[in-house]
Amino acid sequence: MKQLLTNKDFMKLWISQLLSQMTINIMNFYVITRVYQATQSNIAVSLVWIASALPALVFGPFSGVLVDNFSRKKMLVLTNILQAISVAGALLISPRHIFPLYVITFLYWLFDQVYFPAQQASVPSLVPKKLLDSANGLFLITQQASILLGFGMGGLLLGFLGPKLTILLVNLLY
């Protein structure tokens, strides 16, 4: 593990993954909370999850091919920028309007369909083969832990900062 944590390029990728995963879970909490507050409908909340799953179903099978044809580093930077822009769109939405939140959710996860394979494909080129299991394990643990951290922080941030500052913070993390 020490060798991984001293590898600067790997650390940049890992921190990018940590911040990206945590911020999307904060945003998921925000969107779910906002949709439920506006509609008091479980069905409306389930549509958030559908909006997040559709990109994987429609675009996921082709995303690896796209990533393989372009620079992974450029794809990672571009998708992070596009994810930040899509999340920033939440600042422009009136509290009474929820449909744009579905669009933002869809777009974020659409861009993630490129980010994730670019990230995964980058790991073997950044670490020696003997450290690949450890690197992949660290990424998996980070992905799972970010769900807990993101949803936990989502509630705290919304409670203490309010929606607009929470979204601004999420954008800064990108």
C-alpha positions as CSV (number, residue, x, y, z in Angstrom):
1,M,0.0,0.0,0.0
2,K,2.9,2.4,0.8
3,Q,4.1,2.1,-2.8
4,L,0.7,3.0,-4.1
5,L,0.3,6.0,-1.8
6,T,3.7,7.4,-2.9
7,N,2.8,7.1,-6.7
8,K,1.8,10.7,-7.6
9,D,-0.1,9.8,-10.7
10,F,-2.0,7.0,-9.0
11,M,-2.8,9.3,-6.1
12,K,-4.2,12.0,-8.5
13,L,-6.5,9.4,-10.1
14,W,-7.5,8.0,-6.7
15,I,-8.3,11.4,-5.3
16,S,-10.3,12.2,-8.4
17,Q,-12.3,9.0,-7.9
18,L,-12.8,9.7,-4.2
19,L,-14.1,13.3,-4.8
20,S,-16.1,12.3,-7.9
21,Q,-17.8,9.4,-6.1
22,M,-18.4,11.4,-2.9
23,T,-19.9,14.4,-4.7
24,I,-22.3,12.3,-6.8
25,N,-23.6,10.7,-3.7
26,I,-24.0,14.1,-2.1
27,M,-25.9,15.2,-5.2
28,N,-28.0,12.0,-5.2
29,F,-29.0,12.8,-1.7
30,Y,-29.8,16.4,-2.6
31,V,-31.9,15.4,-5.7
32,I,-33.8,12.6,-3.9
33,T,-34.6,14.9,-1.0
34,R,-35.6,17.8,-3.2
35,V,-37.8,15.6,-5.4
36,Y,-39.5,14.0,-2.4
37,Q,-40.1,17.4,-0.7
38,A,-41.6,18.8,-3.9
39,T,-43.8,15.8,-4.7
40,Q,-44.2,13.7,-1.6
41,S,-44.2,10.8,-4.1
42,N,-42.1,7.6,-3.9
43,I,-42.7,7.1,-7.6
44,A,-41.1,10.5,-8.4
45,V,-38.1,9.5,-6.3
46,S,-37.8,6.2,-8.1
47,L,-37.6,8.1,-11.4
48,V,-34.4,9.6,-10.1
49,W,-32.9,6.1,-9.9
50,I,-34.2,5.3,-13.4
51,A,-32.7,8.5,-14.7
52,S,-29.3,7.4,-13.2
53,A,-29.6,3.9,-14.6
54,L,-30.6,4.7,-18.2
55,P,-27.2,5.9,-19.3
56,A,-25.6,2.6,-18.2
57,L,-28.2,0.6,-20.1
58,V,-28.1,2.7,-23.3
59,F,-24.6,4.0,-23.5
60,G,-22.6,1.7,-21.2
61,P,-21.9,-1.0,-23.7
62,F,-20.3,1.5,-26.1
63,S,-18.4,3.6,-23.6
64,G,-15.3,1.4,-23.4
65,V,-14.8,1.7,-27.2
66,L,-15.1,5.4,-26.9
67,V,-12.5,5.6,-24.2
68,D,-10.1,3.3,-26.1
69,N,-10.1,5.7,-29.0
70,F,-9.1,8.9,-27.1
71,S,-6.6,9.9,-24.5
72,R,-7.7,8.6,-21.1
73,K,-6.4,11.6,-19.3
74,K,-8.3,14.0,-21.6
75,M,-11.5,11.9,-21.2
76,L,-11.1,12.0,-17.4
77,V,-10.6,15.8,-17.4
78,L,-13.4,16.4,-19.9
79,T,-15.9,14.2,-18.1
80,N,-15.1,15.8,-14.7
81,I,-15.7,19.3,-16.3
82,L,-19.0,18.1,-17.9
83,Q,-20.2,16.5,-14.6
84,A,-19.4,19.8,-12.8
85,I,-21.4,21.8,-15.4
86,S,-24.3,19.4,-15.2
87,V,-24.4,19.6,-11.4
88,A,-24.1,23.4,-11.5
89,G,-27.3,23.4,-13.5
90,A,-29.1,22.6,-10.2
91,L,-28.4,26.2,-9.1
92,L,-30.6,27.5,-11.9
93,I,-33.6,25.4,-11.1
94,S,-36.6,26.8,-9.1
95,P,-37.5,24.7,-6.0
96,R,-40.9,24.0,-7.6
97,H,-39.5,22.4,-10.8
98,I,-38.2,18.9,-10.5
99,F,-38.1,17.7,-14.2
100,P,-34.7,19.5,-14.7
101,L,-33.3,17.4,-11.8
102,Y,-34.0,14.3,-13.8
103,V,-32.2,15.7,-16.7
104,I,-29.2,16.7,-14.5
105,T,-29.2,13.2,-13.0
106,F,-29.3,11.6,-16.5
107,L,-26.5,13.8,-17.8
108,Y,-24.3,13.3,-14.8
109,W,-24.5,9.5,-15.1
110,L,-24.1,9.7,-18.9
111,F,-20.8,11.5,-18.4
112,D,-19.9,8.9,-15.7
113,Q,-20.3,6.2,-18.4
114,V,-17.1,7.6,-20.0
115,Y,-15.4,8.6,-16.7
116,F,-15.5,5.2,-15.1
117,P,-14.0,3.1,-17.9
118,A,-11.3,5.8,-18.5
119,Q,-10.5,5.7,-14.8
120,Q,-10.4,1.9,-14.6
121,A,-8.3,1.6,-17.8
122,S,-5.8,4.1,-16.4
123,V,-4.9,2.1,-13.3
124,P,-2.8,-0.6,-15.1
125,S,-0.7,2.0,-16.8
126,L,-0.1,3.9,-13.5
127,V,0.9,1.0,-11.2
128,P,3.3,-1.9,-11.5
129,K,1.5,-5.3,-12.2
130,K,2.4,-6.6,-8.7
131,L,0.4,-3.7,-7.2
132,L,-2.6,-4.0,-9.5
133,D,-4.7,-6.0,-7.0
134,S,-4.1,-3.5,-4.2
135,A,-4.9,-0.6,-6.5
136,N,-8.1,-2.1,-7.7
137,G,-9.0,-3.1,-4.1
138,L,-8.4,0.5,-3.0
139,F,-10.7,1.8,-5.8
140,L,-13.4,-0.7,-4.8
141,I,-13.3,0.2,-1.1
142,T,-13.3,3.9,-2.0
143,Q,-16.3,3.4,-4.3
144,Q,-18.3,1.7,-1.5
145,A,-17.2,4.0,1.3
146,S,-18.1,7.0,-0.8
147,I,-21.7,6.0,-0.7
148,L,-21.7,6.1,3.1
149,L,-19.7,9.3,3.2
150,G,-21.6,11.0,0.4
151,F,-25.1,10.3,1.7
152,G,-24.0,11.1,5.3
153,M,-22.3,14.3,4.2
154,G,-25.3,15.2,2.0
155,G,-27.6,15.4,4.9
156,L,-25.2,17.4,7.0
157,L,-24.3,19.8,4.2
158,L,-27.9,20.4,3.3
159,G,-28.7,21.0,6.9
160,F,-25.9,23.3,7.7
161,L,-25.2,25.0,4.3
162,G,-28.5,24.8,2.5
163,P,-29.0,23.7,-1.1
164,K,-27.1,26.4,-3.0
165,L,-23.9,26.3,-0.9
166,T,-24.0,22.5,-1.0
167,I,-24.1,22.5,-4.8
168,L,-21.3,25.1,-4.9
169,L,-19.2,23.0,-2.7
170,V,-19.9,19.9,-4.9
171,N,-18.7,21.9,-7.9
172,L,-15.5,23.0,-6.1
173,L,-14.8,19.3,-5.3
174,Y,-14.8,18.5,-9.1
